[in-house]
Amino acid sequence: MSADPAAGHVDPFDAAVEDIRRLTIALRTAIEALDYGQGATTRGEVVAALSRTQTLADSADAAGTHTVMLHEFRDIRAIASVILEIAPSPSAAAVEAATRGNETLWAAEEHAWIVGRLVGRLANEADIGPVADPGRMRDPLPDETRR
């Protein structure tokens, strides 16, 4: 990370990439804990951080600066994208209903996501191959990541 400790300056691009790294770890932790609510919140934070950092990356790329960090951003973005594929993603309808006090749809989506994660874990442990995530109705990870 580029920083001038004496001046307390941290490069915004470096800080943004570090933010993605930190949030991606937090998202993975929420997924592993089957914490749907925290996972959904952190998913939104990762998406926002990726967007902000992409804007900075586009500027740095155009200026020809931060070549190493651009590669690092591309790498962390690829990792975050894989994690985002398995992260909770409640529907707009579930979020809207929950904000009005009706958590029925949210609970149903949460249940489907948790079952999908548990089935996926069992499939990986038993090495029986990919199993579709019922919440998404498709395999959340490419085959090459299952080995």
C-alpha positions in Angstrom: 0.0 0.0 0.0 1.4 3.4 -0.9 1.4 5.6 2.1 3.4 8.4 3.7 3.2 7.4 7.4 4.7 10.7 8.5 2.0 12.7 6.7 -0.7 10.2 7.4 -1.5 10.0 3.7 -2.9 6.8 2.2 -3.4 6.6 -1.6 -7.1 6.5 -2.3 -6.8 3.7 -4.9 -4.7 1.6 -2.5 -7.2 2.2 0.3 -10.1 1.3 -2.1 -8.5 -2.0 -3.0 -7.8 -2.8 0.6 -11.5 -2.0 1.4 -12.6 -4.6 -1.2 -10.2 -7.1 0.3 -11.5 -6.5 3.8 -15.2 -6.6 2.7 -14.7 -9.7 0.7 -13.3 -11.5 3.7 -16.2 -10.3 5.8 -18.6 -11.5 3.2 -17.0 -14.9 3.0 -17.2 -15.1 6.9 -20.9 -14.3 6.8 -21.5 -16.9 4.1 -19.6 -19.6 6.1 -21.7 -18.7 9.1 -24.9 -18.9 7.1 -25.7 -15.4 8.2 -28.2 -14.3 5.5 -28.8 -10.8 6.8 -25.2 -9.9 7.4 -24.3 -11.5 4.1 -26.9 -9.5 2.2 -25.7 -6.3 3.8 -22.0 -7.0 3.2 -22.8 -8.1 -0.4 -24.1 -4.6 -1.0 -21.0 -3.1 0.5 -18.7 -5.2 -1.7 -20.7 -4.2 -4.8 -20.5 -0.5 -3.9 -16.7 -0.8 -3.1 -16.1 -2.5 -6.4 -17.9 0.2 -8.2 -16.0 3.0 -6.5 -12.7 1.3 -7.1 -13.5 0.6 -10.7 -14.0 4.4 -11.2 -10.6 5.0 -9.6 -9.1 2.2 -11.7 -10.4 3.7 -14.9 -8.8 7.1 -14.0 -5.5 5.5 -13.0 -5.5 3.4 -16.2 -6.1 6.5 -18.4 -3.3 8.3 -16.6 -1.0 5.3 -16.9 -0.4 5.2 -13.1 -0.8 2.4 -10.5 0.0 -0.4 -12.9 0.7 -2.9 -10.1 -2.4 -1.9 -8.2 -4.5 -2.2 -11.4 -3.4 -5.8 -11.6 -4.1 -6.3 -8.0 -7.6 -4.8 -8.4 -8.3 -7.1 -11.3 -7.3 -10.1 -9.2 -9.3 -9.0 -6.1 -12.3 -8.2 -8.3 -12.2 -11.7 -9.8 -12.1 -13.2 -6.3 -14.9 -11.0 -5.1 -17.0 -11.9 -8.1 -16.8 -15.6 -7.2 -17.8 -14.9 -3.6 -20.6 -12.6 -4.8 -22.1 -15.5 -6.8 -22.7 -17.5 -3.6 -23.7 -14.5 -1.4 -27.2 -13.9 -0.2 -29.1 -11.7 -2.7 -32.6 -11.0 -1.4 -35.1 -9.9 -4.0 -36.3 -6.3 -4.1 -39.8 -7.6 -3.1 -38.4 -9.4 0.0 -36.5 -6.3 1.1 -39.5 -4.0 0.5 -41.9 -6.3 2.4 -39.4 -6.7 5.3 -39.1 -2.9 5.6 -42.9 -2.8 6.0 -42.8 -5.5 8.7 -43.7 -8.5 6.6 -40.7 -10.9 6.8 -42.4 -13.9 5.2 -40.8 -13.6 1.8 -37.4 -12.7 3.3 -37.6 -15.8 5.5 -38.5 -18.0 2.6 -35.5 -16.7 0.5 -33.2 -17.0 3.5 -34.3 -20.6 4.1 -33.8 -21.4 0.4 -30.3 -19.8 0.4 -29.3 -21.7 3.6 -30.5 -25.0 2.2 -28.6 -24.4 -1.0 -25.4 -23.6 0.9 -25.8 -26.7 3.1 -26.4 -28.9 0.1 -23.4 -27.4 -1.7 -21.2 -28.1 1.4 -22.4 -31.7 1.5 -21.8 -32.1 -2.2 -18.2 -30.7 -1.8 -17.5 -32.9 1.2 -18.8 -36.0 -0.5 -17.1 -35.0 -3.8 -20.3 -35.9 -5.8 -19.9 -32.9 -8.1 -21.7 -29.6 -8.5 -25.2 -29.3 -7.0 -27.5 -26.4 -8.0 -28.2 -23.7 -5.5 -32.0 -23.8 -5.1 -32.0 -20.0 -4.5 -30.4 -19.4 -7.9 -31.4 -22.6 -9.7 -27.9 -22.9 -11.1 -24.4 -24.0 -9.9 -23.0 -21.1 -8.0 -19.3 -22.0 -8.7 -17.6 -23.1 -11.9 -16.5 -26.7 -12.0 -12.8 -25.8 -11.9 -13.1 -24.2 -8.4 -14.4 -27.5 -6.9 -11.2 -29.4 -6.9 
